[in-house]
């Protein structure tokens, strides 16, 4: 998807039936991302997402996973 900000390639790890829904749990095999403004959908409406003051996603990920490179 050329316009997507993130893309995940997963293999199915587990399928769970939840009444009239199914929950698929995937094991991420590959992923990619690019910078941009994300789109949110909540309460039947689309909207913009803004960062919380002091939030730095890339440095947070580096601290958790030791970098993505």
ROPADREN-135085 format. One record per atom (N, C-alpha, C): residue number from 1; residue in three letters; chain; x, y, z. Coordinates in Angstrom, 1 decimal, always signed. Each point is the difference from the previous one (the first is absolute). Example, Ala and Ser with C-alpha at 12.3 -4.5 7.8 and 13.67 -1.06 7.14 Angstrom:
<site><resi>1</resi><resn>ALA</resn><chain>A</chain><xx>+13.2</xx><yy>-5.7</yy><zz>+7.8</zz></site>
<site><resi>1</resi><resn>ALA</resn><chain>A</chain><xx>-0.9</xx><yy>+1.2</yy><zz>+0.0</zz></site>
<site><resi>1</resi><resn>ALA</resn><chain>A</chain><xx>+0.9</xx><yy>+1.2</yy><zz>+0.0</zz></site>
<site><resi>2</resi><resn>SER</resn><chain>A</chain><xx>-0.4</xx><yy>+1.1</yy><zz>-0.7</zz></site>
<site><resi>2</resi><resn>SER</resn><chain>A</chain><xx>+0.9</xx><yy>+1.1</yy><zz>+0.0</zz></site>
<site><resi>2</resi><resn>SER</resn><chain>A</chain><xx>-0.8</xx><yy>+1.1</yy><zz>+0.8</zz></site>
This chain:
<site><resi>1</resi><resn>UNK</resn><chain>A</chain><xx>+0.8</xx><yy>-1.2</yy><zz>+0.0</zz></site>
<site><resi>1</resi><resn>UNK</resn><chain>A</chain><xx>-0.8</xx><yy>+1.2</yy><zz>+0.0</zz></site>
<site><resi>1</resi><resn>UNK</resn><chain>A</chain><xx>+0.9</xx><yy>+1.2</yy><zz>+0.0</zz></site>
<site><resi>2</resi><resn>UNK</resn><chain>A</chain><xx>+0.1</xx><yy>+0.7</yy><zz>-1.1</zz></site>
<site><resi>2</resi><resn>UNK</resn><chain>A</chain><xx>+1.0</xx><yy>+1.1</yy><zz>-0.1</zz></site>
<site><resi>2</resi><resn>UNK</resn><chain>A</chain><xx>-0.3</xx><yy>+1.2</yy><zz>+0.9</zz></site>
<site><resi>3</resi><resn>UNK</resn><chain>A</chain><xx>-1.3</xx><yy>+0.2</yy><zz>+0.4</zz></site>
<site><resi>3</resi><resn>UNK</resn><chain>A</chain><xx>-0.3</xx><yy>+1.2</yy><zz>+0.8</zz></site>
<site><resi>3</resi><resn>UNK</resn><chain>A</chain><xx>+0.0</xx><yy>-0.3</yy><zz>+1.5</zz></site>
<site><resi>4</resi><resn>UNK</resn><chain>A</chain><xx>+0.2</xx><yy>-1.3</yy><zz>+0.4</zz></site>
<site><resi>4</resi><resn>UNK</resn><chain>A</chain><xx>+0.0</xx><yy>-0.4</yy><zz>+1.4</zz></site>
<site><resi>4</resi><resn>UNK</resn><chain>A</chain><xx>+1.2</xx><yy>+0.5</yy><zz>+0.7</zz></site>
<site><resi>5</resi><resn>UNK</resn><chain>A</chain><xx>-0.2</xx><yy>+0.4</yy><zz>+1.3</zz></site>
<site><resi>5</resi><resn>UNK</resn><chain>A</chain><xx>+1.1</xx><yy>+0.4</yy><zz>+0.8</zz></site>
<site><resi>5</resi><resn>UNK</resn><chain>A</chain><xx>+0.8</xx><yy>-1.2</yy><zz>+0.6</zz></site>
<site><resi>6</resi><resn>UNK</resn><chain>A</chain><xx>-0.7</xx><yy>-1.1</yy><zz>+0.2</zz></site>
<site><resi>6</resi><resn>UNK</resn><chain>A</chain><xx>+0.6</xx><yy>-1.2</yy><zz>+0.5</zz></site>
<site><resi>6</resi><resn>UNK</resn><chain>A</chain><xx>-0.6</xx><yy>-1.2</yy><zz>-0.7</zz></site>
<site><resi>7</resi><resn>UNK</resn><chain>A</chain><xx>+0.8</xx><yy>-1.0</yy><zz>-0.1</zz></site>
<site><resi>7</resi><resn>UNK</resn><chain>A</chain><xx>-0.4</xx><yy>-1.2</yy><zz>-0.6</zz></site>
<site><resi>7</resi><resn>UNK</resn><chain>A</chain><xx>+0.6</xx><yy>-1.2</yy><zz>+0.8</zz></site>
<site><resi>8</resi><resn>UNK</resn><chain>A</chain><xx>-0.8</xx><yy>-1.0</yy><zz>+0.3</zz></site>
<site><resi>8</resi><resn>UNK</resn><chain>A</chain><xx>+0.4</xx><yy>-1.2</yy><zz>+0.7</zz></site>
<site><resi>8</resi><resn>UNK</resn><chain>A</chain><xx>-0.2</xx><yy>-1.2</yy><zz>-0.8</zz></site>
<site><resi>9</resi><resn>UNK</resn><chain>A</chain><xx>+1.0</xx><yy>-0.9</yy><zz>-0.1</zz></site>
<site><resi>9</resi><resn>UNK</resn><chain>A</chain><xx>-0.2</xx><yy>-1.3</yy><zz>-0.6</zz></site>
<site><resi>9</resi><resn>UNK</resn><chain>A</chain><xx>+0.0</xx><yy>-1.0</yy><zz>+1.1</zz></site>
<site><resi>10</resi><resn>UNK</resn><chain>A</chain><xx>-1.1</xx><yy>-0.7</yy><zz>+0.2</zz></site>
<site><resi>10</resi><resn>UNK</resn><chain>A</chain><xx>-0.1</xx><yy>-0.9</yy><zz>+1.2</zz></site>
<site><resi>10</resi><resn>UNK</resn><chain>A</chain><xx>-0.4</xx><yy>-1.4</yy><zz>-0.5</zz></site>
<site><resi>11</resi><resn>UNK</resn><chain>A</chain><xx>+0.3</xx><yy>-1.0</yy><zz>+0.9</zz></site>
<site><resi>11</resi><resn>UNK</resn><chain>A</chain><xx>-0.5</xx><yy>-1.3</yy><zz>-0.2</zz></site>
<site><resi>11</resi><resn>UNK</resn><chain>A</chain><xx>-1.0</xx><yy>-0.2</yy><zz>+1.1</zz></site>
<site><resi>12</resi><resn>UNK</resn><chain>A</chain><xx>-1.0</xx><yy>-0.8</yy><zz>-0.2</zz></site>
<site><resi>12</resi><resn>UNK</resn><chain>A</chain><xx>-1.0</xx><yy>-0.2</yy><zz>+1.0</zz></site>
<site><resi>12</resi><resn>UNK</resn><chain>A</chain><xx>+0.5</xx><yy>-0.8</yy><zz>+1.1</zz></site>
<site><resi>13</resi><resn>UNK</resn><chain>A</chain><xx>+0.0</xx><yy>+0.5</yy><zz>+1.2</zz></site>
<site><resi>13</resi><resn>UNK</resn><chain>A</chain><xx>+0.4</xx><yy>-0.7</yy><zz>+1.2</zz></site>
<site><resi>13</resi><resn>UNK</resn><chain>A</chain><xx>-1.1</xx><yy>-0.7</yy><zz>+0.7</zz></site>
<site><resi>14</resi><resn>UNK</resn><chain>A</chain><xx>-1.2</xx><yy>+0.7</yy><zz>+0.1</zz></site>
<site><resi>14</resi><resn>UNK</resn><chain>A</chain><xx>-1.1</xx><yy>-0.6</yy><zz>+0.6</zz></site>
<site><resi>14</resi><resn>UNK</resn><chain>A</chain><xx>-1.3</xx><yy>+0.6</yy><zz>-0.5</zz></site>
<site><resi>15</resi><resn>UNK</resn><chain>A</chain><xx>-1.1</xx><yy>-0.8</yy><zz>+0.0</zz></site>
<site><resi>15</resi><resn>UNK</resn><chain>A</chain><xx>-1.3</xx><yy>+0.5</yy><zz>-0.4</zz></site>
<site><resi>15</resi><resn>UNK</resn><chain>A</chain><xx>-0.9</xx><yy>-0.3</yy><zz>+1.2</zz></site>
<site><resi>16</resi><resn>UNK</resn><chain>A</chain><xx>-0.8</xx><yy>+1.0</yy><zz>+0.4</zz></site>
<site><resi>16</resi><resn>UNK</resn><chain>A</chain><xx>-0.8</xx><yy>-0.1</yy><zz>+1.2</zz></site>
<site><resi>16</resi><resn>UNK</resn><chain>A</chain><xx>-1.4</xx><yy>+0.4</yy><zz>-0.4</zz></site>
<site><resi>17</resi><resn>UNK</resn><chain>A</chain><xx>-1.0</xx><yy>-0.8</yy><zz>+0.2</zz></site>
<site><resi>17</resi><resn>UNK</resn><chain>A</chain><xx>-1.4</xx><yy>+0.3</yy><zz>-0.3</zz></site>
<site><resi>17</resi><resn>UNK</resn><chain>A</chain><xx>-0.6</xx><yy>+0.7</yy><zz>+1.3</zz></site>
<site><resi>18</resi><resn>UNK</resn><chain>A</chain><xx>-0.5</xx><yy>+1.2</yy><zz>-0.3</zz></site>
<site><resi>18</resi><resn>UNK</resn><chain>A</chain><xx>-0.6</xx><yy>+0.9</yy><zz>+1.1</zz></site>
<site><resi>18</resi><resn>UNK</resn><chain>A</chain><xx>-1.4</xx><yy>+0.3</yy><zz>-0.4</zz></site>
<site><resi>19</resi><resn>UNK</resn><chain>A</chain><xx>-0.9</xx><yy>-0.9</yy><zz>+0.2</zz></site>
<site><resi>19</resi><resn>UNK</resn><chain>A</chain><xx>-1.4</xx><yy>+0.2</yy><zz>-0.3</zz></site>
<site><resi>19</resi><resn>UNK</resn><chain>A</chain><xx>-0.2</xx><yy>+0.1</yy><zz>-1.5</zz></site>
<site><resi>20</resi><resn>UNK</resn><chain>A</chain><xx>-0.4</xx><yy>+1.2</yy><zz>-0.5</zz></site>
<site><resi>20</resi><resn>UNK</resn><chain>A</chain><xx>-0.2</xx><yy>+0.2</yy><zz>-1.4</zz></site>
<site><resi>20</resi><resn>UNK</resn><chain>A</chain><xx>+1.2</xx><yy>+0.6</yy><zz>-0.7</zz></site>
<site><resi>21</resi><resn>UNK</resn><chain>A</chain><xx>+1.1</xx><yy>+0.0</yy><zz>+0.7</zz></site>
<site><resi>21</resi><resn>UNK</resn><chain>A</chain><xx>+1.3</xx><yy>+0.6</yy><zz>-0.5</zz></site>
<site><resi>21</resi><resn>UNK</resn><chain>A</chain><xx>+1.1</xx><yy>-1.1</yy><zz>+0.1</zz></site>
<site><resi>22</resi><resn>UNK</resn><chain>A</chain><xx>+1.0</xx><yy>+0.3</yy><zz>-0.8</zz></site>
<site><resi>22</resi><resn>UNK</resn><chain>A</chain><xx>+1.3</xx><yy>-0.8</yy><zz>+0.2</zz></site>
<site><resi>22</resi><resn>UNK</resn><chain>A</chain><xx>+1.1</xx><yy>+0.9</yy><zz>+0.3</zz></site>
<site><resi>23</resi><resn>UNK</resn><chain>A</chain><xx>+0.9</xx><yy>-0.4</yy><zz>+0.8</zz></site>
<site><resi>23</resi><resn>UNK</resn><chain>A</chain><xx>+1.2</xx><yy>+0.8</yy><zz>+0.3</zz></site>
<site><resi>23</resi><resn>UNK</resn><chain>A</chain><xx>+1.2</xx><yy>-0.8</yy><zz>-0.5</zz></site>
<site><resi>24</resi><resn>UNK</resn><chain>A</chain><xx>+0.7</xx><yy>+0.6</yy><zz>-0.9</zz></site>
<site><resi>24</resi><resn>UNK</resn><chain>A</chain><xx>+1.2</xx><yy>-0.6</yy><zz>-0.6</zz></site>
<site><resi>24</resi><resn>UNK</resn><chain>A</chain><xx>+1.2</xx><yy>+0.6</yy><zz>+0.7</zz></site>
<site><resi>25</resi><resn>UNK</resn><chain>A</chain><xx>+0.9</xx><yy>-0.8</yy><zz>+0.5</zz></site>
<site><resi>25</resi><resn>UNK</resn><chain>A</chain><xx>+1.2</xx><yy>+0.5</yy><zz>+0.6</zz></site>
<site><resi>25</resi><resn>UNK</resn><chain>A</chain><xx>+1.1</xx><yy>-0.4</yy><zz>-0.9</zz></site>
<site><resi>26</resi><resn>UNK</resn><chain>A</chain><xx>+0.8</xx><yy>+1.0</yy><zz>-0.4</zz></site>
<site><resi>26</resi><resn>UNK</resn><chain>A</chain><xx>+1.1</xx><yy>-0.3</yy><zz>-1.0</zz></site>
<site><resi>26</resi><resn>UNK</resn><chain>A</chain><xx>+1.4</xx><yy>+0.2</yy><zz>+0.6</zz></site>
<site><resi>27</resi><resn>UNK</resn><chain>A</chain><xx>+0.9</xx><yy>-0.8</yy><zz>-0.6</zz></site>
<site><resi>27</resi><resn>UNK</resn><chain>A</chain><xx>+1.4</xx><yy>+0.1</yy><zz>+0.3</zz></site>
<site><resi>27</resi><resn>UNK</resn><chain>A</chain><xx>+0.6</xx><yy>+0.9</yy><zz>-1.1</zz></site>
<site><resi>28</resi><resn>UNK</resn><chain>A</chain><xx>+0.5</xx><yy>+1.1</yy><zz>+0.4</zz></site>
<site><resi>28</resi><resn>UNK</resn><chain>A</chain><xx>+0.6</xx><yy>+0.9</yy><zz>-1.0</zz></site>
<site><resi>28</resi><resn>UNK</resn><chain>A</chain><xx>+1.3</xx><yy>-0.5</yy><zz>-0.6</zz></site>
<site><resi>29</resi><resn>UNK</resn><chain>A</chain><xx>+0.0</xx><yy>-0.2</yy><zz>-1.3</zz></site>
<site><resi>29</resi><resn>UNK</resn><chain>A</chain><xx>+1.2</xx><yy>-0.5</yy><zz>-0.7</zz></site>
<site><resi>29</resi><resn>UNK</resn><chain>A</chain><xx>+0.9</xx><yy>+1.1</yy><zz>-0.5</zz></site>
<site><resi>30</resi><resn>UNK</resn><chain>A</chain><xx>-0.7</xx><yy>+1.0</yy><zz>-0.6</zz></site>
<site><resi>30</resi><resn>UNK</resn><chain>A</chain><xx>+0.7</xx><yy>+1.2</yy><zz>-0.5</zz></site>
<site><resi>30</resi><resn>UNK</resn><chain>A</chain><xx>-0.9</xx><yy>+1.2</yy><zz>+0.2</zz></site>
<site><resi>31</resi><resn>UNK</resn><chain>A</chain><xx>+0.6</xx><yy>+1.2</yy><zz>+0.0</zz></site>
<site><resi>31</resi><resn>UNK</resn><chain>A</chain><xx>-0.8</xx><yy>+1.2</yy><zz>+0.1</zz></site>
<site><resi>31</resi><resn>UNK</resn><chain>A</chain><xx>+0.8</xx><yy>+1.2</yy><zz>-0.6</zz></site>
<site><resi>32</resi><resn>UNK</resn><chain>A</chain><xx>-0.8</xx><yy>+1.0</yy><zz>-0.3</zz></site>
<site><resi>32</resi><resn>UNK</resn><chain>A</chain><xx>+0.6</xx><yy>+1.2</yy><zz>-0.6</zz></site>
<site><resi>32</resi><resn>UNK</resn><chain>A</chain><xx>-0.8</xx><yy>+1.2</yy><zz>+0.4</zz></site>
<site><resi>33</resi><resn>UNK</resn><chain>A</chain><xx>+0.6</xx><yy>+1.2</yy><zz>+0.1</zz></site>
<site><resi>33</resi><resn>UNK</resn><chain>A</chain><xx>-0.8</xx><yy>+1.2</yy><zz>+0.3</zz></site>
<site><resi>33</resi><resn>UNK</resn><chain>A</chain><xx>+0.7</xx><yy>+1.2</yy><zz>-0.6</zz></site>
<site><resi>34</resi><resn>UNK</resn><chain>A</chain><xx>-0.8</xx><yy>+1.0</yy><zz>-0.1</zz></site>
<site><resi>34</resi><resn>UNK</resn><chain>A</chain><xx>+0.6</xx><yy>+1.3</yy><zz>-0.4</zz></site>
<site><resi>34</resi><resn>UNK</resn><chain>A</chain><xx>-0.7</xx><yy>+1.1</yy><zz>+0.8</zz></site>
<site><resi>35</resi><resn>UNK</resn><chain>A</chain><xx>+0.6</xx><yy>+1.2</yy><zz>-0.1</zz></site>
<site><resi>35</resi><resn>UNK</resn><chain>A</chain><xx>-0.5</xx><yy>+1.1</yy><zz>+0.8</zz></site>
<site><resi>35</resi><resn>UNK</resn><chain>A</chain><xx>-1.3</xx><yy>+0.6</yy><zz>-0.7</zz></site>
<site><resi>36</resi><resn>UNK</resn><chain>A</chain><xx>-0.8</xx><yy>+0.5</yy><zz>+0.8</zz></site>
<site><resi>36</resi><resn>UNK</resn><chain>A</chain><xx>-1.2</xx><yy>+0.6</yy><zz>-0.5</zz></site>
<site><resi>36</resi><resn>UNK</resn><chain>A</chain><xx>-1.1</xx><yy>+0.2</yy><zz>+1.1</zz></site>
<site><resi>37</resi><resn>UNK</resn><chain>A</chain><xx>-1.1</xx><yy>+0.7</yy><zz>-0.4</zz></site>
<site><resi>37</resi><resn>UNK</resn><chain>A</chain><xx>-1.0</xx><yy>+0.2</yy><zz>+1.0</zz></site>
<site><resi>37</resi><resn>UNK</resn><chain>A</chain><xx>-1.0</xx><yy>-1.2</yy><zz>-0.1</zz></site>
<site><resi>38</resi><resn>UNK</resn><chain>A</chain><xx>-0.2</xx><yy>-0.7</yy><zz>+1.2</zz></site>
<site><resi>38</resi><resn>UNK</resn><chain>A</chain><xx>-0.9</xx><yy>-1.1</yy><zz>+0.0</zz></site>
<site><resi>38</resi><resn>UNK</resn><chain>A</chain><xx>-1.5</xx><yy>+0.4</yy><zz>-0.1</zz></site>
<site><resi>39</resi><resn>UNK</resn><chain>A</chain><xx>-0.8</xx><yy>-0.9</yy><zz>-0.5</zz></site>
<site><resi>39</resi><resn>UNK</resn><chain>A</chain><xx>-1.4</xx><yy>+0.2</yy><zz>+0.0</zz></site>
<site><resi>39</resi><resn>UNK</resn><chain>A</chain><xx>-0.7</xx><yy>-0.8</yy><zz>+1.1</zz></site>
<site><resi>40</resi><resn>UNK</resn><chain>A</chain><xx>-0.9</xx><yy>+0.5</yy><zz>+0.7</zz></site>
<site><resi>40</resi><resn>UNK</resn><chain>A</chain><xx>-0.6</xx><yy>-0.7</yy><zz>+1.1</zz></site>
<site><resi>40</resi><resn>UNK</resn><chain>A</chain><xx>-1.5</xx><yy>-0.2</yy><zz>-0.3</zz></site>
<site><resi>41</resi><resn>UNK</resn><chain>A</chain><xx>-0.6</xx><yy>-1.1</yy><zz>+0.5</zz></site>
<site><resi>41</resi><resn>UNK</resn><chain>A</chain><xx>-1.4</xx><yy>-0.2</yy><zz>-0.2</zz></site>
<site><resi>41</resi><resn>UNK</resn><chain>A</chain><xx>-0.6</xx><yy>-0.4</yy><zz>+1.4</zz></site>
<site><resi>42</resi><resn>UNK</resn><chain>A</chain><xx>-0.9</xx><yy>+0.8</yy><zz>+0.5</zz></site>
<site><resi>42</resi><resn>UNK</resn><chain>A</chain><xx>-0.6</xx><yy>-0.3</yy><zz>+1.3</zz></site>
<site><resi>42</resi><resn>UNK</resn><chain>A</chain><xx>-1.4</xx><yy>+0.6</yy><zz>+0.1</zz></site>
<site><resi>43</resi><resn>UNK</resn><chain>A</chain><xx>-0.9</xx><yy>-0.8</yy><zz>+0.5</zz></site>
<site><resi>43</resi><resn>UNK</resn><chain>A</chain><xx>-1.4</xx><yy>+0.5</yy><zz>+0.2</zz></site>
<site><resi>43</resi><resn>UNK</resn><chain>A</chain><xx>-0.7</xx><yy>+0.3</yy><zz>-1.3</zz></site>
<site><resi>44</resi><resn>UNK</resn><chain>A</chain><xx>+0.4</xx><yy>-0.8</yy><zz>-1.1</zz></site>
<site><resi>44</resi><resn>UNK</resn><chain>A</chain><xx>-0.6</xx><yy>+0.2</yy><zz>-1.3</zz></site>
<site><resi>44</resi><resn>UNK</resn><chain>A</chain><xx>+0.5</xx><yy>+1.2</yy><zz>-0.8</zz></site>
<site><resi>45</resi><resn>UNK</resn><chain>A</chain><xx>+1.1</xx><yy>+0.6</yy><zz>+0.5</zz></site>
<site><resi>45</resi><resn>UNK</resn><chain>A</chain><xx>+0.5</xx><yy>+1.2</yy><zz>-0.7</zz></site>
<site><resi>45</resi><resn>UNK</resn><chain>A</chain><xx>+1.6</xx><yy>-0.1</yy><zz>-0.2</zz></site>
<site><resi>46</resi><resn>UNK</resn><chain>A</chain><xx>+0.5</xx><yy>+0.6</yy><zz>-1.0</zz></site>
<site><resi>46</resi><resn>UNK</resn><chain>A</chain><xx>+1.4</xx><yy>+0.1</yy><zz>-0.3</zz></site>
<site><resi>46</resi><resn>UNK</resn><chain>A</chain><xx>+0.5</xx><yy>+1.2</yy><zz>+0.7</zz></site>
<site><resi>47</resi><resn>UNK</resn><chain>A</chain><xx>+1.3</xx><yy>+0.0</yy><zz>+0.4</zz></site>
<site><resi>47</resi><resn>UNK</resn><chain>A</chain><xx>+0.6</xx><yy>+1.2</yy><zz>+0.6</zz></site>
<site><resi>47</resi><resn>UNK</resn><chain>A</chain><xx>+1.5</xx><yy>-0.1</yy><zz>-0.1</zz></site>
<site><resi>48</resi><resn>UNK</resn><chain>A</chain><xx>+0.6</xx><yy>+1.1</yy><zz>+0.4</zz></site>
<site><resi>48</resi><resn>UNK</resn><chain>A</chain><xx>+1.5</xx><yy>+0.1</yy><zz>+0.1</zz></site>
<site><resi>48</resi><resn>UNK</resn><chain>A</chain><xx>+0.5</xx><yy>-0.4</yy><zz>+1.3</zz></site>
<site><resi>49</resi><resn>UNK</resn><chain>A</chain><xx>+1.3</xx><yy>-0.4</yy><zz>+0.0</zz></site>
<site><resi>49</resi><resn>UNK</resn><chain>A</chain><xx>+0.7</xx><yy>-0.4</yy><zz>+1.2</zz></site>
<site><resi>49</resi><resn>UNK</resn><chain>A</chain><xx>+1.1</xx><yy>+0.9</yy><zz>+0.3</zz></site>
<site><resi>50</resi><resn>UNK</resn><chain>A</chain><xx>+0.1</xx><yy>+0.5</yy><zz>+1.2</zz></site>
<site><resi>50</resi><resn>UNK</resn><chain>A</chain><xx>+1.2</xx><yy>+0.9</yy><zz>+0.3</zz></site>
<site><resi>50</resi><resn>UNK</resn><chain>A</chain><xx>+0.8</xx><yy>-0.7</yy><zz>+1.1</zz></site>
<site><resi>51</resi><resn>UNK</resn><chain>A</chain><xx>+1.3</xx><yy>+0.3</yy><zz>+0.1</zz></site>
<site><resi>51</resi><resn>UNK</resn><chain>A</chain><xx>+0.8</xx><yy>-0.6</yy><zz>+1.0</zz></site>
<site><resi>51</resi><resn>UNK</resn><chain>A</chain><xx>-0.2</xx><yy>+0.6</yy><zz>+1.3</zz></site>
<site><resi>52</resi><resn>UNK</resn><chain>A</chain><xx>+0.2</xx><yy>-0.8</yy><zz>+1.1</zz></site>
<site><resi>52</resi><resn>UNK</resn><chain>A</chain><xx>-0.1</xx><yy>+0.6</yy><zz>+1.3</zz></site>
<site><resi>52</resi><resn>UNK</resn><chain>A</chain><xx>+1.3</xx><yy>+0.8</yy><zz>+0.3</zz></site>
<site><resi>53</resi><resn>UNK</resn><chain>A</chain><xx>-0.1</xx><yy>+1.0</yy><zz>+0.8</zz></site>
<site><resi>53</resi><resn>UNK</resn><chain>A</chain><xx>+1.2</xx><yy>+0.8</yy><zz>+0.3</zz></site>
<site><resi>53</resi><resn>UNK</resn><chain>A</chain><xx>+1.1</xx><yy>-0.9</yy><zz>+0.6</zz></site>
<site><resi>54</resi><resn>UNK</resn><chain>A</chain><xx>+1.2</xx><yy>+0.1</yy><zz>-0.6</zz></site>
<site><resi>54</resi><resn>UNK</resn><chain>A</chain><xx>+1.1</xx><yy>-0.8</yy><zz>+0.5</zz></site>
<site><resi>54</resi><resn>UNK</resn><chain>A</chain><xx>+0.1</xx><yy>-1.4</yy><zz>-0.6</zz></site>
<site><resi>55</resi><resn>UNK</resn><chain>A</chain><xx>-0.9</xx><yy>-0.4</yy><zz>-0.9</zz></site>
<site><resi>55</resi><resn>UNK</resn><chain>A</chain><xx>+0.0</xx><yy>-1.3</yy><zz>-0.5</zz></site>
<site><resi>55</resi><resn>UNK</resn><chain>A</chain><xx>+0.9</xx><yy>+0.0</yy><zz>-1.3</zz></site>
<site><resi>56</resi><resn>UNK</resn><chain>A</chain><xx>+0.9</xx><yy>-1.0</yy><zz>+0.0</zz></site>
<site><resi>56</resi><resn>UNK</resn><chain>A</chain><xx>+0.9</xx><yy>-0.2</yy><zz>-1.1</zz></site>
<site><resi>56</resi><resn>UNK</resn><chain>A</chain><xx>+0.0</xx><yy>-1.5</yy><zz>-0.4</zz></site>
<site><resi>57</resi><resn>UNK</resn><chain>A</chain><xx>-0.8</xx><yy>-0.4</yy><zz>-0.9</zz></site>
<site><resi>57</resi><resn>UNK</resn><chain>A</chain><xx>-0.2</xx><yy>-1.4</yy><zz>-0.4</zz></site>
<site><resi>57</resi><resn>UNK</resn><chain>A</chain><xx>+1.3</xx><yy>-0.7</yy><zz>-0.3</zz></site>
<site><resi>58</resi><resn>UNK</resn><chain>A</chain><xx>+0.8</xx><yy>+0.6</yy><zz>-0.9</zz></site>
<site><resi>58</resi><resn>UNK</resn><chain>A</chain><xx>+1.2</xx><yy>-0.8</yy><zz>-0.4</zz></site>
<site><resi>58</resi><resn>UNK</resn><chain>A</chain><xx>+1.0</xx><yy>-0.2</yy><zz>+1.1</zz></site>
<site><resi>59</resi><resn>UNK</resn><chain>A</chain><xx>+0.2</xx><yy>+1.0</yy><zz>+0.9</zz></site>
<site><resi>59</resi><resn>UNK</resn><chain>A</chain><xx>+0.9</xx><yy>-0.2</yy><zz>+1.1</zz></site>
<site><resi>59</resi><resn>UNK</resn><chain>A</chain><xx>-0.6</xx><yy>-1.0</yy><zz>+1.1</zz></site>
<site><resi>60</resi><resn>UNK</resn><chain>A</chain><xx>-1.4</xx><yy>+0.0</yy><zz>+0.1</zz></site>
<site><resi>60</resi><resn>UNK</resn><chain>A</chain><xx>-0.6</xx><yy>-0.9</yy><zz>+0.9</zz></site>
<site><resi>60</resi><resn>UNK</resn><chain>A</chain><xx>+0.2</xx><yy>-1.4</yy><zz>-0.5</zz></site>
<site><resi>61</resi><resn>UNK</resn><chain>A</chain><xx>-0.1</xx><yy>-0.3</yy><zz>-1.3</zz></site>
<site><resi>61</resi><resn>UNK</resn><chain>A</chain><xx>+0.2</xx><yy>-1.3</yy><zz>-0.6</zz></site>
<site><resi>61</resi><resn>UNK</resn><chain>A</chain><xx>+1.4</xx><yy>-0.4</yy><zz>+0.2</zz></site>
<site><resi>62</resi><resn>UNK</resn><chain>A</chain><xx>+1.0</xx><yy>+0.9</yy><zz>-0.2</zz></site>
<site><resi>62</resi><resn>UNK</resn><chain>A</chain><xx>+1.4</xx><yy>-0.3</yy><zz>+0.1</zz></site>
<site><resi>62</resi><resn>UNK</resn><chain>A</chain><xx>+0.2</xx><yy>-0.5</yy><zz>+1.5</zz></site>
<site><resi>63</resi><resn>UNK</resn><chain>A</chain><xx>-0.6</xx><yy>+0.7</yy><zz>+0.9</zz></site>
<site><resi>63</resi><resn>UNK</resn><chain>A</chain><xx>+0.2</xx><yy>-0.4</yy><zz>+1.4</zz></site>
<site><resi>63</resi><resn>UNK</resn><chain>A</chain><xx>-0.5</xx><yy>-1.3</yy><zz>+0.3</zz></site>
<site><resi>64</resi><resn>UNK</resn><chain>A</chain><xx>-1.2</xx><yy>-0.4</yy><zz>-0.6</zz></site>
<site><resi>64</resi><resn>UNK</resn><chain>A</chain><xx>-0.6</xx><yy>-1.3</yy><zz>+0.2</zz></site>
<site><resi>64</resi><resn>UNK</resn><chain>A</chain><xx>+0.7</xx><yy>-1.1</yy><zz>-0.7</zz></site>
<site><resi>65</resi><resn>UNK</resn><chain>A</chain><xx>+0.3</xx><yy>+0.2</yy><zz>-1.3</zz></site>
<site><resi>65</resi><resn>UNK</resn><chain>A</chain><xx>+0.5</xx><yy>-1.1</yy><zz>-0.8</zz></site>
<site><resi>65</resi><resn>UNK</resn><chain>A</chain><xx>+1.5</xx><yy>+0.2</yy><zz>-0.4</zz></site>
<site><resi>66</resi><resn>UNK</resn><chain>A</chain><xx>+0.6</xx><yy>+1.0</yy><zz>+0.4</zz></site>
<site><resi>66</resi><resn>UNK</resn><chain>A</chain><xx>+1.4</xx><yy>+0.2</yy><zz>-0.3</zz></site>
<site><resi>66</resi><resn>UNK</resn><chain>A</chain><xx>+0.2</xx><yy>+0.5</yy><zz>-1.4</zz></site>
<site><resi>67</resi><resn>UNK</resn><chain>A</chain><xx>-0.9</xx><yy>+0.6</yy><zz>-0.6</zz></site>
<site><resi>67</resi><resn>UNK</resn><chain>A</chain><xx>+0.1</xx><yy>+0.5</yy><zz>-1.4</zz></site>
<site><resi>67</resi><resn>UNK</resn><chain>A</chain><xx>-0.7</xx><yy>-0.9</yy><zz>-1.0</zz></site>
<site><resi>68</resi><resn>UNK</resn><chain>A</chain><xx>-0.4</xx><yy>+0.6</yy><zz>-1.1</zz></site>
<site><resi>68</resi><resn>UNK</resn><chain>A</chain><xx>-0.7</xx><yy>-0.8</yy><zz>-1.1</zz></site>
<site><resi>68</resi><resn>UNK</resn><chain>A</chain><xx>+1.0</xx><yy>-0.4</yy><zz>-1.1</zz></site>
<site><resi>69</resi><resn>UNK</resn><chain>A</chain><xx>+1.2</xx><yy>+0.5</yy><zz>+0.0</zz></site>
<site><resi>69</resi><resn>UNK</resn><chain>A</chain><xx>+0.9</xx><yy>-0.2</yy><zz>-1.1</zz></site>
<site><resi>69</resi><resn>UNK</resn><chain>A</chain><xx>+0.6</xx><yy>-1.3</yy><zz>+0.2</zz></site>
